[in-house]
Amino acid sequence: MMWMVGGALVLLVARFLWLAFFHRVNAMSRQAELMNWLDIGRVSNADGGKDILLARNERGARIDWRTGEVWLMNPKVEEPFADFLAVERWLTLRELPVADKPVHVAPAPAEPEPAPDAGPVRDTLPAFQQKVDACLAKAEGGQELLETKQAFEAGSEPYLEASTELSKAALELEVSPAMVATFHISAFAALAETAGADKLERVAASLHAAARQIRASVTASKH
């Protein structure tokens, strides 16, 4: 009889030792210990029982007492890990510099088909006016002509308005900057023949007339 009781005790002890060594929760605890995670206590599980709390540096984790799954608490991850090896892989990838992480390279986009040639790009008004000034500067006495034009535009609102209108008409109807510069030179030449205090107004009127002439000549050529 005694040998039967002794045999039962041996079996119970063996079963206890087997559970203690091979149960998944205990296996996770041993794995965590090998990876320098410290057992810092227990925390209640929502379904009952106590989960094992572990810490390493600023990291925190817990082992679910029922399943042995590992939950990372700091940083918080919504899904459990199968074991601490998976935790280590996740942490390593997370802490890699961006340049070292595997990057999915998207296929290069197809080369866009070349757009049909839309012809020469039209100048903006300021760019066109700069070309007019450049043409003036190249004419005989060019620097003096350019300075005269700039002084008139700065000092006379009617002249500035007329000069701008002439450039707009020429740009719109594709008249060259050189032709516009010629109109300015003609207007300056008329100054010597103009008497009275309204010289600039008369020169401005000459530029307005030139703008009308450009529009009229282009309109006539289309009919």
C-alpha positions in Angstrom: 0.0 0.0 0.0 2.8 2.4 0.9 4.5 1.8 -2.4 1.3 2.9 -4.2 1.1 6.1 -2.2 4.8 6.7 -2.8 4.3 6.2 -6.6 1.4 8.6 -6.6 3.5 11.2 -4.9 6.3 10.7 -7.4 3.8 11.2 -10.3 2.4 14.3 -8.7 5.8 15.8 -8.2 6.9 14.9 -11.7 3.7 16.5 -13.1 4.3 19.6 -11.1 7.9 19.8 -12.2 6.9 19.2 -15.9 4.3 22.0 -15.7 6.7 24.3 -14.0 9.3 23.8 -16.6 7.3 23.3 -19.8 4.2 25.4 -19.3 4.2 28.3 -21.9 4.0 31.1 -19.3 7.0 29.7 -17.5 8.8 29.2 -20.7 8.2 32.9 -21.6 9.4 33.9 -18.2 12.7 32.0 -18.7 13.1 33.4 -22.2 12.6 36.9 -20.8 15.1 36.4 -18.1 17.7 35.3 -20.7 17.1 38.6 -22.5 17.6 40.7 -19.4 13.9 41.4 -18.7 13.2 41.7 -15.0 10.1 40.2 -13.3 8.6 43.2 -11.4 5.3 41.9 -10.3 1.8 40.8 -11.2 -1.2 42.6 -12.7 -4.8 41.5 -12.8 -6.0 40.1 -16.1 -9.5 41.3 -17.3 -10.5 37.6 -17.6 -9.2 36.7 -14.1 -5.9 35.6 -12.9 -2.6 37.5 -12.8 -0.3 38.4 -15.7 3.4 38.6 -15.2 4.9 42.1 -15.4 8.4 42.6 -16.8 10.7 45.6 -17.4 13.9 46.4 -19.2 15.3 49.9 -19.1 12.3 52.0 -20.2 10.5 49.1 -21.8 7.5 47.3 -20.2 5.9 44.0 -21.1 3.5 41.5 -19.6 2.9 37.8 -20.2 -0.7 36.7 -20.4 -1.1 34.0 -17.7 -3.6 32.0 -19.9 -1.9 32.0 -23.3 1.7 32.9 -22.7 1.5 35.6 -25.3 3.7 38.7 -24.8 2.1 42.1 -24.8 4.5 45.1 -25.2 3.2 47.9 -22.9 5.9 50.6 -23.5 5.9 51.3 -26.3 2.3 50.2 -26.5 1.5 47.7 -29.3 -2.0 46.7 -30.0 -1.3 43.1 -31.0 0.5 40.4 -28.9 3.8 38.8 -29.8 4.3 35.0 -29.9 7.4 35.3 -27.7 10.3 37.6 -26.6 12.3 36.8 -29.8 9.5 38.4 -31.8 9.5 41.4 -29.4 13.3 41.8 -29.9 12.9 41.7 -33.7 10.2 44.3 -33.6 12.2 46.6 -31.3 15.3 46.2 -33.4 13.5 47.2 -36.6 11.8 50.1 -34.9 15.1 51.5 -33.6 17.0 51.2 -36.9 17.9 54.4 -38.7 15.6 55.2 -41.6 18.4 54.6 -44.1 19.0 51.1 -42.8 15.4 49.9 -42.9 14.3 47.8 -45.9 12.5 50.1 -48.3 9.9 49.1 -50.8 11.0 50.6 -54.1 8.1 51.4 -56.3 8.5 50.9 -60.0 9.6 53.9 -61.9 6.7 55.8 -63.5 6.4 55.6 -67.2 8.0 58.4 -69.1 5.3 61.0 -70.0 4.8 61.5 -73.7 6.3 64.7 -74.9 3.7 67.4 -75.2 3.1 68.7 -78.7 5.1 71.8 -79.5 3.0 74.8 -78.5 5.3 77.2 -80.2 7.4 79.9 -78.6 6.3 81.0 -75.1 5.1 84.6 -75.1 6.9 87.1 -72.9 5.3 88.6 -69.8 4.8 92.3 -69.9 7.8 93.1 -67.7 10.1 90.8 -69.7 8.9 92.5 -73.0 9.5 96.0 -71.6 13.0 94.9 -70.6 13.6 93.9 -74.2 12.4 97.3 -75.4 14.9 98.9 -73.0 17.6 96.7 -74.3 16.8 97.7 -77.9 16.9 101.4 -76.9 20.3 100.9 -75.2 21.7 99.5 -78.5 20.6 102.4 -80.6 22.8 105.4 -81.3 22.9 107.5 -78.2 21.3 104.5 -76.5 22.2 105.1 -72.9 20.8 108.7 -73.1 17.7 107.4 -74.8 17.1 104.7 -72.1 17.7 107.2 -69.2 15.3 109.6 -70.9 12.6 107.0 -71.2 13.1 105.8 -67.6 13.0 109.4 -66.3 9.8 110.2 -68.2 8.1 107.0 -66.9 9.1 107.9 -63.3 8.1 111.5 -63.5 5.0 111.5 -65.7 2.0 109.3 -65.1 0.5 110.0 -68.6 3.8 109.0 -70.2 4.0 105.8 -68.1 0.4 104.9 -69.0 1.1 105.4 -72.7 4.3 103.5 -72.6 2.6 100.6 -70.9 -0.3 100.6 -73.3 2.1 100.6 -76.3 4.0 97.6 -74.9 0.7 95.7 -74.2 -0.5 96.3 -77.7 2.8 95.1 -79.2 3.0 92.1 -77.0 -0.6 91.1 -77.7 -0.2 91.5 -81.5 3.3 90.1 -81.6 5.1 93.3 -82.7 8.8 93.2 -82.0 10.4 95.1 -79.0 12.7 96.8 -81.6 9.7 98.3 -83.3 8.4 99.6 -79.9 11.8 101.1 -79.2 11.6 102.9 -82.6 8.2 104.5 -81.6 9.9 105.8 -78.4 12.8 107.2 -80.3 10.3 109.0 -82.7 8.5 110.4 -79.7 11.7 111.7 -78.2 12.6 113.3 -81.6 9.3 115.1 -81.6 10.2 116.8 -78.3 12.5 119.2 -80.0 9.7 120.4 -82.2 7.2 120.7 -79.4 6.8 124.0 -77.4 5.0 124.7 -74.2 4.7 123.1 -70.8 2.7 120.1 -72.0 5.6 118.4 -73.9 5.3 115.1 -72.0 1.5 115.0 -72.5 2.1 115.4 -76.2 4.8 112.7 -76.3 2.4 110.4 -74.3 -0.3 111.1 -77.0 2.2 110.1 -79.6 2.8 106.7 -77.9 -1.0 106.2 -77.6 -1.3 106.9 -81.3 1.4 104.3 -82.0 -0.5 101.7 -80.0 -3.6 102.4 -82.0 -1.6 102.2 -85.2 -0.3 98.8 -84.2 -3.8 97.5 -83.5 -5.2 99.0 -86.7 -2.4 97.6 -88.9 -2.8 94.1 -87.5 -6.6 94.2 -87.8 -6.3 95.4 -91.4 -3.9 92.6 -92.3 -6.4 90.0 -91.1 -9.1 91.2 -93.5 
